[in-house]
Amino acid sequence: MKSAVVQLPGLNRDRDMIAALTKISGQAPVTIWQTETEIPDDIDLIVIPGGFSYGDYLRCGAIAARMPVMQAIKQKAEQGVKVMGVCNGFQILVEAGMLPGALMRNTSLKFVCKDVKLEVVNAETDFTRAYGKGQIIRCPVAHHDGNYFVDADTLASMEDKGQVVFRYAEGTNPNGSLSDIAGVINARGNVLGMMPHPENLIEAAHGGSDGRGLFASALDVIAA
């Protein structure tokens, strides 16, 4: 499977994401600049990495979500291509209307950078098949605006449809996120957004490989 990493001014986790995708899939992803209006037809997974995209001082992801490349990503998602947004990428997907909810300032009003525990709530998605339902994994976070919020009716609908994919576990919620939500998926099941950084925990050099399963799932390279 072929992957692509979106690059926008201010994103600073693109190299980490490129390295993770290359190591796990065996081939380097295509890089796509913000002004591109077309994405190659043979791309199976599009990733928007983390960082601090231009204009985040207005509202995280608000300007990036309006870049030309996002229209192309929306079109691919409508065709069933898998899309993943991590940290700022999650914020961009929410601002683009591709995922429900909003990401607000951390309740501590501080930037948080540490490891957290995640519960795999839905292990039947294209992004989580390498894990087991209820499995607890470790994953780093690094953000200032990761406090996920959605209205009660929408939350109930998301829970019913299995759209809550990851929850902060064992009291490690770093941002005050509603219902401990750390990652969600769209109703169709091909667009995932999450605040933690799985790309930074895929090998022994990182101190663990708990994040590797997410990429193995999305890239269909789960070990037999």
N, C-alpha and C positions, 0 to 999 in steps of 0.2 A: 504494500500500500504506500502511496505517496502522500507526503504532508507538506504544509506550507506554514510559514511563520510571518505574521503581519508586523511591519515595522512602521512606527509613527514617532515623530519627534518627542523625546522625553521618556519613551519606554526604555528601560535599562536591563530587562531580564531576557531580551531576545537571544543573546549569546548562550545563556544557560539553557533556554528552551531548545535552541538549535542543537546544542551538545547532547541533551537528553534524547531528542528524537533521533539523532544520528546514531547514538550508541545502542538504542533499543531496536530501531528498525533496520540498521545496517546501511542506511543511505541518508545523505544530508537533505533536509527539507528545502523547498523553494522559498525564497524570501520575497515578500510582496510589499511594495512601498505604498504609503497612504493615498497617493494620487492615482493608483491603478484603478481602472474601471472594469477589468476583466481578470478572471482567475482561470488558469489552465483547466481543461476539462478532465484531466486525469488525476486531479487532486482528491484524495479521500478524507483528509482531515486538515482543517484550518485552525491554527492556534493564535490567539491574541495574548501576548505575554504581559507581564506586569511592569510596573515602573510608575512614572509620573508624567502622563501624556500632556502635551501642550494645552493650556487652558484649564488645567485641573483646579487652579485657584478659584475659578468660577463655580464649578461643581465637578467632582471627579468623573471623567469620561464624557462630559457634556459636549466638548468641542470635538474630541476624537470620534465620537459617535456620528458626527455629521461630515466626516471626510468621505471622499468619493469611493474609497475601497469598501466602506461599510455597505453600500448599496449592492456591490458585487457579492459581498459575503451573505447578505440577506437572500439574494437570488440563489446562491449555492445551497444555503440552508433549506430553502423552500423545495429544492430538488432532492433533498435528503442527505446532502454532504454533512459530515460531522463537523461541528464547530466547538471549540473549547476556549474559554476566556479565564485567565488566572489573575487574581488580584485586580490590578487596573483593567485587565481584559474583561473581568467579570463586571466591573463598573461600566465599561463601555457597552457591553451587551445589554445591560439593564437600560442604560440611557438610549440605546438604539431601539428599544422596544422588543428585543428578541427574547428577553426573559422578564418575568414579572417581578415587581417589588422595587425597592430603593435601597441604596447603601449610604448610610449616614455616618457622621462623625462617631468615632469610638466613644463610649460613655465616659471613659477616663479622660477624654480630650487630649490623649497622648498617643504618639506613634508607638506601636507595639511590635517588637521583633523578638520572637522566641519560638520554641517548639510547643506544639499543642497536640492533644489526642483527638482523633476523629473516629466517630462511629459510622460504619458503612450502613446507611439506612436502607438503600435500595441497591442490591447486588445484581439486578437483572437488566442493567442498562449496558449500552455499548462501551461505556467508560469504566464500568465496575465489575465486569464478569470475572476478573481474576481474583476478586475478593469474595468473602462469604458474608451473608447478611448478618449484621450485628458485630462484625469484626472490628476491633479497635486497632487503628494504625497511628503512627506518629507522623507529623508533618510540620514544617516550619511556616510561620506567618511573618509578614513584615508590611504593616499598613497603618494608616491613620483614619481611614473611613471604611470600615468593614462591618459596621453595625446594620445587619440586614433587617428590613422591615417590610411588611405587607399587611393589608387590611385583613380582618378576621375571616371574612367570607372567602377571600382568595386563598388564604392559608389553608382553610378547611378543604377547599377544592384541590389544592396542591397535594395535601396529605392523602386524600382519597385516590389521586391519580399517580401516586408514587413519585412526585416531582421533587420531594426533598431527598437528596442523595447522600449528603454528608451532614452530620451534626458534631459540634464540639462535644467531647466526652470527658467524663471524670473531672468535672469542674474546671475545665481549661478554656472556657469561652473567653477570648481576649478582648472582646469589643462590645458586649451587651446585646449581641444579635438575638432577635426574636426567636424563641423556641430553640435556641442554640444552633441555628441554621448556619452551616459553613459552605454548603454547595447545593445548587438547584439545577433542574433540567427543564426544558420546555415540554409541552404536552406531547409533542411528536416523539421526543426522546433522542433528538440528535444534536441539541445545543446545550452544553453544560457550562455553568459558571461557578467558580469557587474562589474563596479568598486565600486559602493556604497554597503553598508553592510545592507541589509534588515533584517538580523538576529538580529541586534541590535536595532530594533524598532518594536517589536511584542506584547508588553504588557504595561500596565499602569506604571509598574516599570521602563520602559525605557523612559517614557515621551510621549508615543504614540504607535500606532499599525499600522502605514501605511505600514510597511513591511510584515505584516502578510498575506496579500492577495496573495503574490507571492508563499509562501509555501502552503497556502490553495489550490491554483490553481494546483501546481505541485503534491500535494499529494491527490488531489480529495476529499478534505474535506471542500469545500465551503459550508457555511451555507445556508440552503434552505430559 
